[in-house]
Amino acid sequence: MNIPSLHVAIFSYNRGAYLKNCVDSLQRNMPGIGWTVYDDGSDEPETVAYLQTLGEAVRPMKSAGDDRHGGYYNNMQAALDATQADYLLMLQDDLQVVRPFAPEDLFRIDQVFEQSPTTVFISPLFMKGSKRAYFQQRYQPDVQLRCYRWSADPQETGKVPQKYADIAVLHVARLRQSGWRFAGSEEANGALADSLFGDMVQAAEPWVFYVPEEPAYRGRVLTYGAKLAVRMSGNQVKSFQDMGVQACAAFAQRDLSVYPFAEDFVDTVDPRVRKPYKFNAYRTRWLPLILNKLELLGRRLWRR
């Protein structure tokens, strides 16, 4: 039996401590899997210093500063063009691999792709506990292939995550055969995927999740609200504990009626981080949230 190959692409910009946490978790929990950091022109000194320690694992990229997403989607295309692997796992620097990735995990990914010829994207992410009703309504277990499949109202207009999400395992050959080129937003990529492929599949045993309360860039800039939130919440990565051996075994053997919500299986190193987890530090307090909204509104009005 041919063993499929997997490569990991990590996209980074000016969050050195988060990138280090992501890379460290990858090295702990996915040893032997190749990875490349696609950095979008970081200039923050600590980030630059850390990138220099990674040597040839870093591919420096340069993007237009006025793009809302920086060069993110161009960088994703570069990663897709460069890989020689069968499957490509797309990560961002604020993600963490939270459990050991076993050979069985790669086998299951391969099995899902083989049995689902129109599937091109598989989500490796735990589900967010803040959206329990959403996930339980929209995903149903596929017991045979041990995954979750989209089952929402076909009239729903949004195609994220039904068809596409930025964080995913990609079937490289199918994307190339379709002539796929990444569009400039997650929504646009969802619409493109809708015209080409079947639904995205959710892994039953995910292994990746977002680190909570992270500083979120908008248009390559931290808003004043985001900066204030980081100072108020503490300027450190709120990383996760790795799942232990027994926890991983129970996770893999559970009935699929038990959905993989992160809050039920993954704990932060700092027990003071509240559940359900919140993402983007400015969302954790009302003043930074208001400042962030006002600044983004002002930017939109200024561009008119």
C-alpha positions in Angstrom: 0.0 0.0 0.0 1.3 3.4 -1.0 1.6 5.8 2.0 0.5 9.3 1.0 2.7 12.2 1.8 1.7 15.3 3.8 3.3 18.7 4.0 2.4 21.6 6.3 2.4 25.3 5.2 2.3 27.9 8.0 1.4 31.5 7.2 2.8 34.1 9.5 3.0 37.9 10.0 4.4 39.7 13.0 3.3 37.3 15.7 6.6 35.7 16.5 5.6 34.1 19.9 2.5 32.6 18.3 4.5 31.3 15.3 7.0 29.7 17.7 4.1 28.1 19.6 2.7 26.7 16.4 6.1 25.4 15.1 6.9 23.9 18.5 3.6 22.1 18.6 4.1 20.8 15.1 7.5 19.4 15.9 6.2 17.7 19.1 3.0 16.3 17.6 3.7 15.8 13.9 7.4 14.6 13.9 8.6 13.5 10.5 6.1 15.7 8.6 7.8 18.4 6.5 6.8 22.1 7.0 7.4 25.5 5.5 6.7 28.9 7.0 5.4 31.5 4.4 6.1 34.8 6.1 4.3 37.9 4.7 7.1 40.4 5.3 7.2 40.5 9.1 9.1 43.5 10.5 8.5 43.2 14.2 12.0 42.6 15.8 11.1 39.5 17.9 9.4 37.9 14.9 12.3 38.6 12.6 14.7 37.2 15.1 12.7 34.0 15.5 12.3 33.6 11.7 16.1 33.7 11.4 16.4 30.7 13.7 14.3 28.6 11.3 16.7 28.9 8.4 15.6 27.2 5.1 12.2 26.3 6.6 11.1 30.0 6.0 10.1 31.3 2.6 9.9 35.1 2.7 7.1 36.6 0.8 6.3 40.2 -0.2 2.7 41.5 -0.5 1.0 44.8 -1.3 0.4 46.7 2.0 -3.1 47.9 1.0 -4.6 44.4 0.7 -7.0 43.7 3.5 -5.5 40.2 3.9 -1.9 41.2 3.1 -0.5 38.6 0.7 -2.2 35.7 2.5 -4.0 34.2 -0.5 -1.1 34.7 -2.9 1.1 33.0 -0.3 -1.4 30.1 -0.1 -1.1 29.8 -3.9 2.7 29.8 -3.7 2.5 26.9 -1.1 0.2 24.9 -3.4 2.5 25.5 -6.4 5.6 24.5 -4.5 4.5 21.4 -2.7 5.4 17.9 -3.9 3.2 16.2 -1.3 -0.1 14.5 -2.0 -1.8 16.5 0.7 -1.1 20.0 2.0 -2.2 21.2 5.5 -2.7 24.9 5.6 -2.1 26.5 9.0 -1.8 30.1 10.4 0.6 31.2 13.1 -2.1 31.5 15.8 -2.9 27.7 15.5 -1.6 24.9 17.7 -1.4 21.2 17.0 -2.9 19.9 20.3 -2.4 16.1 20.1 -0.1 13.6 18.5 -0.9 13.1 14.8 -0.7 9.3 14.3 -0.3 7.2 11.1 -4.0 6.3 11.5 -4.9 10.0 11.1 -3.2 10.2 7.7 -4.7 6.9 6.7 -8.2 8.2 7.5 -7.6 11.4 5.5 -6.5 9.3 2.6 -9.5 7.1 3.0 -12.0 10.0 3.0 -10.4 11.4 -0.1 -10.4 8.1 -1.9 -14.0 7.3 -1.1 -15.2 10.9 -1.8 -13.9 11.7 -5.3 -15.3 15.3 -5.3 -13.9 16.2 -1.9 -10.8 18.5 -2.0 -10.8 20.1 1.5 -10.9 18.4 4.9 -11.1 20.5 8.1 -8.5 19.5 10.8 -10.0 21.9 13.3 -11.9 21.2 16.5 -15.3 22.8 16.5 -15.9 26.0 18.5 -17.9 25.5 21.7 -19.5 28.9 21.2 -21.2 27.6 18.1 -22.5 24.2 19.4 -26.0 24.6 17.8 -24.5 25.7 14.5 -22.2 22.6 14.2 -24.7 20.1 15.5 -27.4 21.3 13.0 -25.1 21.5 10.0 -22.9 18.4 10.4 -24.0 14.8 10.6 -21.7 11.8 11.4 -20.6 9.5 8.6 -20.0 6.4 10.7 -18.5 4.4 7.8 -15.7 6.8 7.0 -15.6 8.3 10.5 -16.0 12.0 9.7 -18.7 14.6 9.6 -20.5 15.7 6.5 -22.4 18.9 5.8 -26.2 18.5 6.0 -27.6 22.1 6.2 -30.4 23.7 4.3 -29.4 23.7 0.6 -30.8 27.2 0.3 -28.1 28.6 2.6 -26.1 31.0 0.6 -22.8 31.1 2.4 -20.2 28.6 1.1 -17.9 28.8 4.1 -17.4 26.2 5.6 -19.7 24.1 3.5 -17.3 24.1 0.5 -14.1 25.8 1.7 -12.2 27.2 4.7 -8.7 28.7 4.9 -7.6 26.1 7.5 -7.8 22.7 5.8 -6.0 19.6 4.4 -5.9 20.0 0.6 -6.0 17.3 -2.1 -3.2 18.7 -4.2 -3.7 16.8 -7.4 -7.4 17.5 -7.6 -6.8 21.2 -7.1 -4.2 21.3 -9.8 -6.3 19.3 -12.2 -9.1 21.8 -11.8 -6.9 24.8 -12.5 -7.5 26.2 -9.0 -6.2 29.6 -8.2 -6.9 31.1 -4.8 -9.2 34.1 -4.8 -8.8 37.2 -2.5 -11.1 36.2 0.3 -12.5 33.2 2.1 -15.9 33.9 0.8 -14.7 34.2 -2.8 -12.8 30.9 -2.4 -16.0 29.3 -1.1 -17.9 30.4 -4.1 -15.2 29.1 -6.4 -15.1 25.8 -4.6 -18.8 25.5 -4.9 -18.5 25.7 -8.7 -15.8 23.0 -8.8 -16.0 20.5 -5.9 -18.2 18.7 -3.5 -18.7 19.7 0.2 -15.8 20.1 2.6 -15.5 17.3 5.2 -15.0 17.7 8.9 -12.4 15.4 10.5 -13.9 13.3 13.4 -10.6 13.4 15.3 -9.3 16.9 14.6 -5.8 17.8 15.9 -5.6 21.6 15.4 -7.2 24.6 17.1 -6.9 28.3 17.4 -5.0 29.7 20.4 -7.5 32.0 22.2 -7.3 35.7 22.7 -4.7 36.3 20.1 -3.8 39.7 18.6 -5.6 39.9 15.3 -4.3 42.0 12.4 -6.6 43.9 10.0 -5.0 45.0 6.8 -1.6 44.2 8.3 -2.2 46.6 11.1 -3.2 46.0 14.8 -6.1 48.4 15.6 -5.9 50.5 18.8 -8.5 48.2 20.3 -6.5 45.1 19.5 -3.4 46.7 21.1 -5.3 47.7 24.2 -6.8 44.2 24.5 -3.4 42.6 24.4 -2.1 44.9 27.2 -5.2 44.3 29.3 -5.2 40.5 28.9 -1.5 40.0 29.2 0.9 39.8 26.3 1.6 36.1 26.3 0.4 33.1 24.2 -2.5 31.3 25.9 -1.3 28.0 24.6 -3.0 24.6 25.1 -1.9 21.5 26.9 -1.2 18.6 24.6 -3.8 15.9 24.9 -2.4 12.9 26.7 -2.2 9.3 25.6 -5.4 8.1 27.4 -7.3 11.2 26.3 -6.3 10.6 22.7 -7.4 7.0 22.9 -10.8 7.8 24.3 -11.2 10.6 21.8 -10.5 8.2 18.9 -13.0 5.6 20.2 -15.8 7.9 21.1 -19.3 7.7 19.5 -19.6 10.4 16.8 -22.7 11.7 18.5 -20.2 13.3 20.8 -19.0 16.2 18.6 -15.4 17.4 18.8 -15.9 20.7 20.5 -12.5 22.1 21.7 -13.8 23.1 25.1 -14.7 19.5 25.9 -11.3 18.0 25.0 -8.6 20.7 25.1 -7.5 22.8 28.1 -5.2 25.9 28.1 -2.0 25.8 30.1 -3.3 28.9 32.0 -6.5 27.7 33.8 -7.8 31.3 34.0 -8.6 31.4 30.3 -12.4 31.2 30.2 -14.5 28.8 28.2 -16.0 28.9 25.7 -12.8 30.2 24.2 -12.8 33.7 22.6 -10.7 34.6 19.6 -9.2 38.0 18.8 -8.1 39.5 22.1 -10.3 42.6 21.6 -13.4 40.4 21.9 -12.6 39.6 25.6 -13.4 43.1 26.9 -16.0 45.7 25.9 -13.7 48.8 25.6 -11.2 47.3 23.1 -14.1 45.8 21.2 -15.8 49.2 20.7 -12.5 50.8 19.8 -11.8 48.1 17.3 -15.2 48.5 15.6 -14.9 52.3 15.5 -11.5 52.2 13.9 -12.5 49.6 11.3 -15.6 51.7 10.5 -13.5 54.8 10.2 -11.1 53.0 7.7 -14.1 52.0 5.5 -15.5 55.5 5.5 -12.1 57.0 4.7 -11.7 54.7 1.6 -14.9 56.0 0.1 
